[in-house]
Amino acid sequence: MGTQIEELIGQWTEAAVSYATIEPIQDPDGMVAVISGLAGPWAFGETKEAALKELESVLRDWAAIKLADGDDDIPPMKGKR
C-alpha cells in the first residue's frame, strides 16, 4: 500500500481510537476495547493501555483490508475518511 494511504489510515486510526470504550472482562482477566458503531474490530489486553495499543493495530489492519477489498463503508472518524 502506498505511503499516502498508510498515512491516511494512521490518521483515521488515531481518530478512531479516541472513540474507544474499554471494559474489564473476567475470563480471561483483562480489558476489552471496542468502538461503538464498528462491527468487527475489537481488542484484548491485560491493561487498558495494552488493549488500546492492540486496538490501534487491529484498526489499521481492518481499514487496510477493507480498502484492499474495495469496500467503501469505513465510517469517518473526526472528519478522517
HTML snippet that shows the backbone in 3Dmol.js (N, CA, C, O; Angstrom):
<script src="https://3Dmol.org/build/3Dmol-min.js"></script>
<div id="view" style="width:600px;height:400px;position:relative"></div>
<script>
const pdb = `
ATOM      1  N   MET A   1       0.849  -1.171   0.000  1.00  0.00           N
ATOM      2  CA  MET A   1       0.000   0.000   0.000  1.00  0.00           C
ATOM      3  C   MET A   1       0.893   1.232   0.000  1.00  0.00           C
ATOM      4  O   MET A   1       1.943   1.230   0.643  1.00  0.00           O
ATOM      5  N   GLY A   2       0.498   2.274  -0.703  1.00  0.00           N
ATOM      6  CA  GLY A   2       1.305   3.479  -0.809  1.00  0.00           C
ATOM      7  C   GLY A   2       1.430   4.232   0.499  1.00  0.00           C
ATOM      8  O   GLY A   2       0.591   4.111   1.392  1.00  0.00           O
ATOM      9  N   THR A   3       2.487   5.005   0.591  1.00  0.00           N
ATOM     10  CA  THR A   3       2.767   5.763   1.815  1.00  0.00           C
ATOM     11  C   THR A   3       1.631   6.722   2.157  1.00  0.00           C
ATOM     12  O   THR A   3       1.280   6.867   3.328  1.00  0.00           O
ATOM     13  N   GLN A   4       1.054   7.376   1.153  1.00  0.00           N
ATOM     14  CA  GLN A   4      -0.032   8.315   1.407  1.00  0.00           C
ATOM     15  C   GLN A   4      -1.243   7.593   2.010  1.00  0.00           C
ATOM     16  O   GLN A   4      -1.870   8.101   2.940  1.00  0.00           O
ATOM     17  N   ILE A   5      -1.564   6.431   1.488  1.00  0.00           N
ATOM     18  CA  ILE A   5      -2.685   5.645   2.025  1.00  0.00           C
ATOM     19  C   ILE A   5      -2.373   5.219   3.455  1.00  0.00           C
ATOM     20  O   ILE A   5      -3.233   5.308   4.331  1.00  0.00           O
ATOM     21  N   GLU A   6      -1.149   4.755   3.692  1.00  0.00           N
ATOM     22  CA  GLU A   6      -0.760   4.343   5.043  1.00  0.00           C
ATOM     23  C   GLU A   6      -0.868   5.510   6.013  1.00  0.00           C
ATOM     24  O   GLU A   6      -1.290   5.331   7.156  1.00  0.00           O
ATOM     25  N   GLU A   7      -0.493   6.701   5.568  1.00  0.00           N
ATOM     26  CA  GLU A   7      -0.595   7.895   6.424  1.00  0.00           C
ATOM     27  C   GLU A   7      -2.050   8.207   6.734  1.00  0.00           C
ATOM     28  O   GLU A   7      -2.389   8.530   7.873  1.00  0.00           O
ATOM     29  N   LEU A   8      -2.912   8.114   5.726  1.00  0.00           N
ATOM     30  CA  LEU A   8      -4.342   8.358   5.949  1.00  0.00           C
ATOM     31  C   LEU A   8      -4.940   7.323   6.894  1.00  0.00           C
ATOM     32  O   LEU A   8      -5.740   7.665   7.764  1.00  0.00           O
ATOM     33  N   ILE A   9      -4.555   6.060   6.726  1.00  0.00           N
ATOM     34  CA  ILE A   9      -5.026   5.012   7.636  1.00  0.00           C
ATOM     35  C   ILE A   9      -4.561   5.323   9.055  1.00  0.00           C
ATOM     36  O   ILE A   9      -5.328   5.162  10.004  1.00  0.00           O
ATOM     37  N   GLY A  10      -3.328   5.763   9.208  1.00  0.00           N
ATOM     38  CA  GLY A  10      -2.811   6.118  10.523  1.00  0.00           C
ATOM     39  C   GLY A  10      -3.600   7.252  11.166  1.00  0.00           C
ATOM     40  O   GLY A  10      -3.910   7.201  12.356  1.00  0.00           O
ATOM     41  N   GLN A  11      -3.922   8.271  10.382  1.00  0.00           N
ATOM     42  CA  GLN A  11      -4.718   9.398  10.903  1.00  0.00           C
ATOM     43  C   GLN A  11      -6.122   8.941  11.277  1.00  0.00           C
ATOM     44  O   GLN A  11      -6.654   9.324  12.319  1.00  0.00           O
ATOM     45  N   TRP A  12      -6.718   8.116  10.415  1.00  0.00           N
ATOM     46  CA  TRP A  12      -8.059   7.610  10.708  1.00  0.00           C
ATOM     47  C   TRP A  12      -8.030   6.751  11.973  1.00  0.00           C
ATOM     48  O   TRP A  12      -8.912   6.861  12.825  1.00  0.00           O
ATOM     49  N   THR A  13      -7.011   5.895  12.089  1.00  0.00           N
ATOM     50  CA  THR A  13      -6.891   5.012  13.254  1.00  0.00           C
ATOM     51  C   THR A  13      -6.757   5.821  14.531  1.00  0.00           C
ATOM     52  O   THR A  13      -7.413   5.524  15.529  1.00  0.00           O
ATOM     53  N   GLU A  14      -5.917   6.835  14.506  1.00  0.00           N
ATOM     54  CA  GLU A  14      -5.727   7.680  15.685  1.00  0.00           C
ATOM     55  C   GLU A  14      -7.044   8.328  16.096  1.00  0.00           C
ATOM     56  O   GLU A  14      -7.367   8.385  17.282  1.00  0.00           O
ATOM     57  N   ALA A  15      -7.800   8.815  15.120  1.00  0.00           N
ATOM     58  CA  ALA A  15      -9.103   9.407  15.416  1.00  0.00           C
ATOM     59  C   ALA A  15     -10.067   8.357  15.956  1.00  0.00           C
ATOM     60  O   ALA A  15     -10.793   8.615  16.915  1.00  0.00           O
ATOM     61  N   ALA A  16     -10.077   7.175  15.344  1.00  0.00           N
ATOM     62  CA  ALA A  16     -10.996   6.116  15.762  1.00  0.00           C
ATOM     63  C   ALA A  16     -10.727   5.664  17.192  1.00  0.00           C
ATOM     64  O   ALA A  16     -11.665   5.453  17.962  1.00  0.00           O
ATOM     65  N   VAL A  17      -9.462   5.516  17.551  1.00  0.00           N
ATOM     66  CA  VAL A  17      -9.106   5.054  18.904  1.00  0.00           C
ATOM     67  C   VAL A  17      -9.624   6.027  19.965  1.00  0.00           C
ATOM     68  O   VAL A  17      -9.917   5.619  21.088  1.00  0.00           O
ATOM     69  N   SER A  18      -9.735   7.293  19.617  1.00  0.00           N
ATOM     70  CA  SER A  18     -10.231   8.267  20.596  1.00  0.00           C
ATOM     71  C   SER A  18     -11.685   8.002  20.979  1.00  0.00           C
ATOM     72  O   SER A  18     -12.153   8.512  21.997  1.00  0.00           O
ATOM     73  N   TYR A  19     -12.400   7.219  20.188  1.00  0.00           N
ATOM     74  CA  TYR A  19     -13.787   6.855  20.482  1.00  0.00           C
ATOM     75  C   TYR A  19     -13.920   5.523  21.231  1.00  0.00           C
ATOM     76  O   TYR A  19     -15.030   5.082  21.526  1.00  0.00           O
ATOM     77  N   ALA A  20     -12.816   4.905  21.528  1.00  0.00           N
ATOM     78  CA  ALA A  20     -12.849   3.569  22.137  1.00  0.00           C
ATOM     79  C   ALA A  20     -13.422   3.600  23.547  1.00  0.00           C
ATOM     80  O   ALA A  20     -13.217   4.541  24.314  1.00  0.00           O
ATOM     81  N   THR A  21     -14.144   2.538  23.852  1.00  0.00           N
ATOM     82  CA  THR A  21     -14.546   2.281  25.232  1.00  0.00           C
ATOM     83  C   THR A  21     -13.816   1.019  25.674  1.00  0.00           C
ATOM     84  O   THR A  21     -13.605   0.092  24.893  1.00  0.00           O
ATOM     85  N   ILE A  22     -13.443   1.010  26.938  1.00  0.00           N
ATOM     86  CA  ILE A  22     -12.668  -0.105  27.480  1.00  0.00           C
ATOM     87  C   ILE A  22     -13.413  -0.638  28.682  1.00  0.00           C
ATOM     88  O   ILE A  22     -13.772   0.102  29.598  1.00  0.00           O
ATOM     89  N   GLU A  23     -13.637  -1.939  28.658  1.00  0.00           N
ATOM     90  CA  GLU A  23     -14.386  -2.595  29.728  1.00  0.00           C
ATOM     91  C   GLU A  23     -13.575  -3.757  30.278  1.00  0.00           C
ATOM     92  O   GLU A  23     -12.892  -4.454  29.529  1.00  0.00           O
ATOM     93  N   PRO A  24     -13.652  -3.964  31.586  1.00  0.00           N
ATOM     94  CA  PRO A  24     -12.981  -5.146  32.148  1.00  0.00           C
ATOM     95  C   PRO A  24     -13.756  -6.409  31.813  1.00  0.00           C
ATOM     96  O   PRO A  24     -14.985  -6.394  31.735  1.00  0.00           O
ATOM     97  N   ILE A  25     -13.036  -7.493  31.617  1.00  0.00           N
ATOM     98  CA  ILE A  25     -13.654  -8.802  31.441  1.00  0.00           C
ATOM     99  C   ILE A  25     -12.995  -9.756  32.436  1.00  0.00           C
ATOM    100  O   ILE A  25     -11.921  -9.468  32.965  1.00  0.00           O
ATOM    101  N   GLN A  26     -13.645 -10.893  32.685  1.00  0.00           N
ATOM    102  CA  GLN A  26     -13.145 -11.780  33.732  1.00  0.00           C
ATOM    103  C   GLN A  26     -12.629 -13.119  33.227  1.00  0.00           C
ATOM    104  O   GLN A  26     -11.959 -13.824  33.981  1.00  0.00           O
ATOM    105  N   ASP A  27     -12.908 -13.497  32.002  1.00  0.00           N
ATOM    106  CA  ASP A  27     -12.443 -14.806  31.534  1.00  0.00           C
ATOM    107  C   ASP A  27     -11.924 -14.703  30.117  1.00  0.00           C
ATOM    108  O   ASP A  27     -12.709 -14.889  29.188  1.00  0.00           O
ATOM    109  N   PRO A  28     -10.675 -14.424  29.894  1.00  0.00           N
ATOM    110  CA  PRO A  28      -9.606 -14.251  30.877  1.00  0.00           C
ATOM    111  C   PRO A  28      -9.651 -12.841  31.460  1.00  0.00           C
ATOM    112  O   PRO A  28     -10.258 -11.937  30.886  1.00  0.00           O
ATOM    113  N   ASP A  29      -9.004 -12.669  32.600  1.00  0.00           N
ATOM    114  CA  ASP A  29      -8.938 -11.348  33.222  1.00  0.00           C
ATOM    115  C   ASP A  29      -8.212 -10.386  32.298  1.00  0.00           C
ATOM    116  O   ASP A  29      -7.171 -10.718  31.731  1.00  0.00           O
ATOM    117  N   GLY A  30      -8.756  -9.217  32.154  1.00  0.00           N
ATOM    118  CA  GLY A  30      -8.134  -8.206  31.315  1.00  0.00           C
ATOM    119  C   GLY A  30      -9.142  -7.160  30.911  1.00  0.00           C
ATOM    120  O   GLY A  30     -10.155  -6.947  31.577  1.00  0.00           O
ATOM    121  N   MET A  31      -8.841  -6.514  29.803  1.00  0.00           N
ATOM    122  CA  MET A  31      -9.677  -5.427  29.314  1.00  0.00           C
ATOM    123  C   MET A  31      -9.973  -5.659  27.830  1.00  0.00           C
ATOM    124  O   MET A  31      -9.140  -6.184  27.092  1.00  0.00           O
ATOM    125  N   VAL A  32     -11.169  -5.260  27.413  1.00  0.00           N
ATOM    126  CA  VAL A  32     -11.530  -5.332  26.004  1.00  0.00           C
ATOM    127  C   VAL A  32     -11.848  -3.907  25.544  1.00  0.00           C
ATOM    128  O   VAL A  32     -12.549  -3.159  26.224  1.00  0.00           O
ATOM    129  N   ALA A  33     -11.316  -3.556  24.377  1.00  0.00           N
ATOM    130  CA  ALA A  33     -11.530  -2.226  23.803  1.00  0.00           C
ATOM    131  C   ALA A  33     -12.351  -2.378  22.527  1.00  0.00           C
ATOM    132  O   ALA A  33     -12.043  -3.211  21.674  1.00  0.00           O
ATOM    133  N   VAL A  34     -13.395  -1.567  22.405  1.00  0.00           N
ATOM    134  CA  VAL A  34     -14.273  -1.588  21.232  1.00  0.00           C
ATOM    135  C   VAL A  34     -14.619  -0.156  20.848  1.00  0.00           C
ATOM    136  O   VAL A  34     -14.421   0.779  21.624  1.00  0.00           O
ATOM    137  N   ILE A  35     -15.135  -0.005  19.643  1.00  0.00           N
ATOM    138  CA  ILE A  35     -15.629   1.289  19.187  1.00  0.00           C
ATOM    139  C   ILE A  35     -17.071   1.079  18.744  1.00  0.00           C
ATOM    140  O   ILE A  35     -17.345   0.318  17.817  1.00  0.00           O
ATOM    141  N   SER A  36     -17.971   1.753  19.409  1.00  0.00           N
ATOM    142  CA  SER A  36     -19.386   1.643  19.082  1.00  0.00           C
ATOM    143  C   SER A  36     -19.600   2.035  17.625  1.00  0.00           C
ATOM    144  O   SER A  36     -19.083   3.051  17.160  1.00  0.00           O
ATOM    145  N   GLY A  37     -20.363   1.219  16.914  1.00  0.00           N
ATOM    146  CA  GLY A  37     -20.666   1.502  15.528  1.00  0.00           C
ATOM    147  C   GLY A  37     -19.752   0.801  14.534  1.00  0.00           C
ATOM    148  O   GLY A  37     -20.044   0.784  13.338  1.00  0.00           O
ATOM    149  N   LEU A  38     -18.654   0.224  15.004  1.00  0.00           N
ATOM    150  CA  LEU A  38     -17.774  -0.538  14.119  1.00  0.00           C
ATOM    151  C   LEU A  38     -17.988  -2.016  14.397  1.00  0.00           C
ATOM    152  O   LEU A  38     -17.607  -2.520  15.454  1.00  0.00           O
ATOM    153  N   ALA A  39     -18.590  -2.695  13.463  1.00  0.00           N
ATOM    154  CA  ALA A  39     -18.824  -4.126  13.624  1.00  0.00           C
ATOM    155  C   ALA A  39     -17.552  -4.879  13.251  1.00  0.00           C
ATOM    156  O   ALA A  39     -17.074  -4.782  12.121  1.00  0.00           O
ATOM    157  N   GLY A  40     -17.025  -5.607  14.176  1.00  0.00           N
ATOM    158  CA  GLY A  40     -15.849  -6.432  13.893  1.00  0.00           C
ATOM    159  C   GLY A  40     -14.640  -6.110  14.722  1.00  0.00           C
ATOM    160  O   GLY A  40     -14.225  -6.942  15.529  1.00  0.00           O
ATOM    161  N   PRO A  41     -14.048  -4.941  14.564  1.00  0.00           N
ATOM    162  CA  PRO A  41     -12.785  -4.694  15.269  1.00  0.00           C
ATOM    163  C   PRO A  41     -12.964  -4.530  16.779  1.00  0.00           C
ATOM    164  O   PRO A  41     -13.785  -3.740  17.245  1.00  0.00           O
ATOM    165  N   TRP A  42     -12.185  -5.287  17.512  1.00  0.00           N
ATOM    166  CA  TRP A  42     -12.114  -5.171  18.961  1.00  0.00           C
ATOM    167  C   TRP A  42     -10.749  -5.695  19.363  1.00  0.00           C
ATOM    168  O   TRP A  42     -10.061  -6.334  18.567  1.00  0.00           O
ATOM    169  N   ALA A  43     -10.354  -5.422  20.611  1.00  0.00           N
ATOM    170  CA  ALA A  43      -9.025  -5.864  21.047  1.00  0.00           C
ATOM    171  C   ALA A  43      -9.029  -6.180  22.528  1.00  0.00           C
ATOM    172  O   ALA A  43      -9.788  -5.602  23.305  1.00  0.00           O
ATOM    173  N   PHE A  44      -8.160  -7.115  22.904  1.00  0.00           N
ATOM    174  CA  PHE A  44      -7.995  -7.530  24.286  1.00  0.00           C
ATOM    175  C   PHE A  44      -6.597  -7.142  24.758  1.00  0.00           C
ATOM    176  O   PHE A  44      -5.640  -7.163  23.983  1.00  0.00           O
ATOM    177  N   GLY A  45      -6.493  -6.794  26.021  1.00  0.00           N
ATOM    178  CA  GLY A  45      -5.193  -6.548  26.636  1.00  0.00           C
ATOM    179  C   GLY A  45      -5.291  -6.771  28.133  1.00  0.00           C
ATOM    180  O   GLY A  45      -6.377  -6.710  28.710  1.00  0.00           O
ATOM    181  N   GLU A  46      -4.160  -7.029  28.755  1.00  0.00           N
ATOM    182  CA  GLU A  46      -4.169  -7.236  30.204  1.00  0.00           C
ATOM    183  C   GLU A  46      -4.413  -5.940  30.956  1.00  0.00           C
ATOM    184  O   GLU A  46      -4.872  -5.959  32.098  1.00  0.00           O
ATOM    185  N   THR A  47      -4.107  -4.798  30.315  1.00  0.00           N
ATOM    186  CA  THR A  47      -4.336  -3.480  30.902  1.00  0.00           C
ATOM    187  C   THR A  47      -5.094  -2.618  29.890  1.00  0.00           C
ATOM    188  O   THR A  47      -5.223  -2.991  28.724  1.00  0.00           O
ATOM    189  N   LYS A  48      -5.596  -1.459  30.344  1.00  0.00           N
ATOM    190  CA  LYS A  48      -6.260  -0.536  29.419  1.00  0.00           C
ATOM    191  C   LYS A  48      -5.311  -0.107  28.310  1.00  0.00           C
ATOM    192  O   LYS A  48      -5.683  -0.060  27.137  1.00  0.00           O
ATOM    193  N   GLU A  49      -4.081   0.204  28.701  1.00  0.00           N
ATOM    194  CA  GLU A  49      -3.094   0.665  27.725  1.00  0.00           C
ATOM    195  C   GLU A  49      -2.803  -0.413  26.680  1.00  0.00           C
ATOM    196  O   GLU A  49      -2.696  -0.121  25.489  1.00  0.00           O
ATOM    197  N   ALA A  50      -2.676  -1.656  27.138  1.00  0.00           N
ATOM    198  CA  ALA A  50      -2.401  -2.760  26.219  1.00  0.00           C
ATOM    199  C   ALA A  50      -3.584  -2.990  25.278  1.00  0.00           C
ATOM    200  O   ALA A  50      -3.387  -3.268  24.095  1.00  0.00           O
ATOM    201  N   ALA A  51      -4.798  -2.878  25.790  1.00  0.00           N
ATOM    202  CA  ALA A  51      -5.989  -3.057  24.956  1.00  0.00           C
ATOM    203  C   ALA A  51      -6.075  -1.961  23.894  1.00  0.00           C
ATOM    204  O   ALA A  51      -6.418  -2.242  22.746  1.00  0.00           O
ATOM    205  N   LEU A  52      -5.771  -0.723  24.263  1.00  0.00           N
ATOM    206  CA  LEU A  52      -5.802   0.372  23.291  1.00  0.00           C
ATOM    207  C   LEU A  52      -4.717   0.219  22.232  1.00  0.00           C
ATOM    208  O   LEU A  52      -4.956   0.479  21.053  1.00  0.00           O
ATOM    209  N   LYS A  53      -3.542  -0.196  22.644  1.00  0.00           N
ATOM    210  CA  LYS A  53      -2.454  -0.400  21.689  1.00  0.00           C
ATOM    211  C   LYS A  53      -2.821  -1.504  20.695  1.00  0.00           C
ATOM    212  O   LYS A  53      -2.581  -1.373  19.495  1.00  0.00           O
ATOM    213  N   GLU A  54      -3.397  -2.579  21.200  1.00  0.00           N
ATOM    214  CA  GLU A  54      -3.822  -3.676  20.328  1.00  0.00           C
ATOM    215  C   GLU A  54      -4.959  -3.227  19.413  1.00  0.00           C
ATOM    216  O   GLU A  54      -5.000  -3.602  18.241  1.00  0.00           O
ATOM    217  N   LEU A  55      -5.886  -2.422  19.948  1.00  0.00           N
ATOM    218  CA  LEU A  55      -6.992  -1.925  19.127  1.00  0.00           C
ATOM    219  C   LEU A  55      -6.460  -1.081  17.976  1.00  0.00           C
ATOM    220  O   LEU A  55      -6.969  -1.168  16.859  1.00  0.00           O
ATOM    221  N   GLU A  56      -5.452  -0.272  18.232  1.00  0.00           N
ATOM    222  CA  GLU A  56      -4.862   0.537  17.169  1.00  0.00           C
ATOM    223  C   GLU A  56      -4.330  -0.360  16.048  1.00  0.00           C
ATOM    224  O   GLU A  56      -4.547  -0.077  14.869  1.00  0.00           O
ATOM    225  N   SER A  57      -3.651  -1.417  16.407  1.00  0.00           N
ATOM    226  CA  SER A  57      -3.119  -2.356  15.413  1.00  0.00           C
ATOM    227  C   SER A  57      -4.254  -3.033  14.643  1.00  0.00           C
ATOM    228  O   SER A  57      -4.197  -3.153  13.419  1.00  0.00           O
ATOM    229  N   VAL A  58      -5.274  -3.469  15.363  1.00  0.00           N
ATOM    230  CA  VAL A  58      -6.427  -4.130  14.736  1.00  0.00           C
ATOM    231  C   VAL A  58      -7.112  -3.179  13.754  1.00  0.00           C
ATOM    232  O   VAL A  58      -7.471  -3.583  12.648  1.00  0.00           O
ATOM    233  N   LEU A  59      -7.294  -1.925  14.152  1.00  0.00           N
ATOM    234  CA  LEU A  59      -7.973  -0.960  13.289  1.00  0.00           C
ATOM    235  C   LEU A  59      -7.177  -0.666  12.022  1.00  0.00           C
ATOM    236  O   LEU A  59      -7.748  -0.540  10.939  1.00  0.00           O
ATOM    237  N   ARG A  60      -5.856  -0.558  12.160  1.00  0.00           N
ATOM    238  CA  ARG A  60      -5.011  -0.332  10.975  1.00  0.00           C
ATOM    239  C   ARG A  60      -5.194  -1.482   9.978  1.00  0.00           C
ATOM    240  O   ARG A  60      -5.399  -1.257   8.785  1.00  0.00           O
ATOM    241  N   ASP A  61      -5.116  -2.706  10.485  1.00  0.00           N
ATOM    242  CA  ASP A  61      -5.270  -3.869   9.617  1.00  0.00           C
ATOM    243  C   ASP A  61      -6.674  -3.941   9.025  1.00  0.00           C
ATOM    244  O   ASP A  61      -6.838  -4.234   7.841  1.00  0.00           O
ATOM    245  N   TRP A  62      -7.675  -3.677   9.841  1.00  0.00           N
ATOM    246  CA  TRP A  62      -9.071  -3.723   9.402  1.00  0.00           C
ATOM    247  C   TRP A  62      -9.305  -2.737   8.271  1.00  0.00           C
ATOM    248  O   TRP A  62      -9.893  -3.088   7.248  1.00  0.00           O
ATOM    249  N   ALA A  63      -8.843  -1.494   8.450  1.00  0.00           N
ATOM    250  CA  ALA A  63      -9.029  -0.469   7.419  1.00  0.00           C
ATOM    251  C   ALA A  63      -8.266  -0.831   6.145  1.00  0.00           C
ATOM    252  O   ALA A  63      -8.788  -0.662   5.043  1.00  0.00           O
ATOM    253  N   ALA A  64      -7.039  -1.328   6.287  1.00  0.00           N
ATOM    254  CA  ALA A  64      -6.235  -1.706   5.120  1.00  0.00           C
ATOM    255  C   ALA A  64      -6.909  -2.827   4.331  1.00  0.00           C
ATOM    256  O   ALA A  64      -6.927  -2.797   3.101  1.00  0.00           O
ATOM    257  N   ILE A  65      -7.453  -3.797   5.025  1.00  0.00           N
ATOM    258  CA  ILE A  65      -8.142  -4.905   4.360  1.00  0.00           C
ATOM    259  C   ILE A  65      -9.404  -4.406   3.658  1.00  0.00           C
ATOM    260  O   ILE A  65      -9.676  -4.788   2.520  1.00  0.00           O
ATOM    261  N   LYS A  66     -10.164  -3.562   4.328  1.00  0.00           N
ATOM    262  CA  LYS A  66     -11.380  -3.012   3.718  1.00  0.00           C
ATOM    263  C   LYS A  66     -11.032  -2.265   2.430  1.00  0.00           C
ATOM    264  O   LYS A  66     -11.703  -2.436   1.412  1.00  0.00           O
ATOM    265  N   LEU A  67      -9.980  -1.435   2.475  1.00  0.00           N
ATOM    266  CA  LEU A  67      -9.583  -0.684   1.286  1.00  0.00           C
ATOM    267  C   LEU A  67      -9.099  -1.609   0.177  1.00  0.00           C
ATOM    268  O   LEU A  67      -9.442  -1.421  -0.990  1.00  0.00           O
ATOM    269  N   ALA A  68      -8.305  -2.603   0.543  1.00  0.00           N
ATOM    270  CA  ALA A  68      -7.786  -3.548  -0.455  1.00  0.00           C
ATOM    271  C   ALA A  68      -8.925  -4.317  -1.135  1.00  0.00           C
ATOM    272  O   ALA A  68      -8.826  -4.675  -2.309  1.00  0.00           O
ATOM    273  N   ASP A  69      -9.996  -4.564  -0.394  1.00  0.00           N
ATOM    274  CA  ASP A  69     -11.155  -5.277  -0.942  1.00  0.00           C
ATOM    275  C   ASP A  69     -12.108  -4.356  -1.705  1.00  0.00           C
ATOM    276  O   ASP A  69     -13.096  -4.816  -2.277  1.00  0.00           O
ATOM    277  N   GLY A  70     -11.809  -3.054  -1.712  1.00  0.00           N
ATOM    278  CA  GLY A  70     -12.666  -2.100  -2.408  1.00  0.00           C
ATOM    279  C   GLY A  70     -13.897  -1.699  -1.624  1.00  0.00           C
ATOM    280  O   GLY A  70     -14.804  -1.078  -2.179  1.00  0.00           O
ATOM    281  N   ASP A  71     -13.949  -2.039  -0.342  1.00  0.00           N
ATOM    282  CA  ASP A  71     -15.089  -1.646   0.490  1.00  0.00           C
ATOM    283  C   ASP A  71     -15.023  -0.142   0.740  1.00  0.00           C
ATOM    284  O   ASP A  71     -13.950   0.409   0.986  1.00  0.00           O
ATOM    285  N   ASP A  72     -16.163   0.504   0.675  1.00  0.00           N
ATOM    286  CA  ASP A  72     -16.189   1.942   0.919  1.00  0.00           C
ATOM    287  C   ASP A  72     -17.051   2.300   2.133  1.00  0.00           C
ATOM    288  O   ASP A  72     -17.538   3.425   2.252  1.00  0.00           O
ATOM    289  N   ASP A  73     -17.231   1.336   3.022  1.00  0.00           N
ATOM    290  CA  ASP A  73     -18.091   1.559   4.180  1.00  0.00           C
ATOM    291  C   ASP A  73     -17.303   1.805   5.466  1.00  0.00           C
ATOM    292  O   ASP A  73     -17.786   1.498   6.556  1.00  0.00           O
ATOM    293  N   ILE A  74     -16.101   2.352   5.346  1.00  0.00           N
ATOM    294  CA  ILE A  74     -15.323   2.721   6.529  1.00  0.00           C
ATOM    295  C   ILE A  74     -15.875   4.060   7.014  1.00  0.00           C
ATOM    296  O   ILE A  74     -15.799   5.054   6.291  1.00  0.00           O
ATOM    297  N   PRO A  75     -16.424   4.100   8.217  1.00  0.00           N
ATOM    298  CA  PRO A  75     -17.049   5.350   8.672  1.00  0.00           C
ATOM    299  C   PRO A  75     -16.001   6.419   8.977  1.00  0.00           C
ATOM    300  O   PRO A  75     -14.901   6.105   9.432  1.00  0.00           O
ATOM    301  N   PRO A  76     -16.347   7.682   8.723  1.00  0.00           N
ATOM    302  CA  PRO A  76     -15.428   8.757   9.058  1.00  0.00           C
ATOM    303  C   PRO A  76     -15.259   8.862  10.577  1.00  0.00           C
ATOM    304  O   PRO A  76     -16.188   8.597  11.340  1.00  0.00           O
ATOM    305  N   MET A  77     -14.071   9.249  10.988  1.00  0.00           N
ATOM    306  CA  MET A  77     -13.773   9.468  12.401  1.00  0.00           C
ATOM    307  C   MET A  77     -13.122  10.836  12.534  1.00  0.00           C
ATOM    308  O   MET A  77     -12.029  11.068  12.016  1.00  0.00           O
ATOM    309  N   LYS A  78     -13.801  11.740  13.232  1.00  0.00           N
ATOM    310  CA  LYS A  78     -13.314  13.103  13.408  1.00  0.00           C
ATOM    311  C   LYS A  78     -12.946  13.737  12.060  1.00  0.00           C
ATOM    312  O   LYS A  78     -11.923  14.411  11.936  1.00  0.00           O
ATOM    313  N   GLY A  79     -13.789  13.509  11.066  1.00  0.00           N
ATOM    314  CA  GLY A  79     -13.568  14.089   9.751  1.00  0.00           C
ATOM    315  C   GLY A  79     -12.572  13.330   8.885  1.00  0.00           C
ATOM    316  O   GLY A  79     -12.362  13.703   7.731  1.00  0.00           O
ATOM    317  N   LYS A  80     -11.952  12.277   9.409  1.00  0.00           N
ATOM    318  CA  LYS A  80     -10.993  11.488   8.631  1.00  0.00           C
ATOM    319  C   LYS A  80     -11.731  10.370   7.936  1.00  0.00           C
ATOM    320  O   LYS A  80     -12.474   9.619   8.568  1.00  0.00           O
ATOM    321  N   ARG A  81     -11.529  10.258   6.638  1.00  0.00           N
ATOM    322  CA  ARG A  81     -12.202   9.232   5.839  1.00  0.00           C
ATOM    323  C   ARG A  81     -11.207   8.556   4.937  1.00  0.00           C
ATOM    324  O   ARG A  81     -11.572   7.657   4.179  1.00  0.00           O
TER     325      ARG A  81
END
`;
const viewer = $3Dmol.createViewer("view");
viewer.addModel(pdb, "pdb");
viewer.setStyle({}, {cartoon: {color: "spectrum"}});
viewer.zoomTo();
viewer.render();
</script>
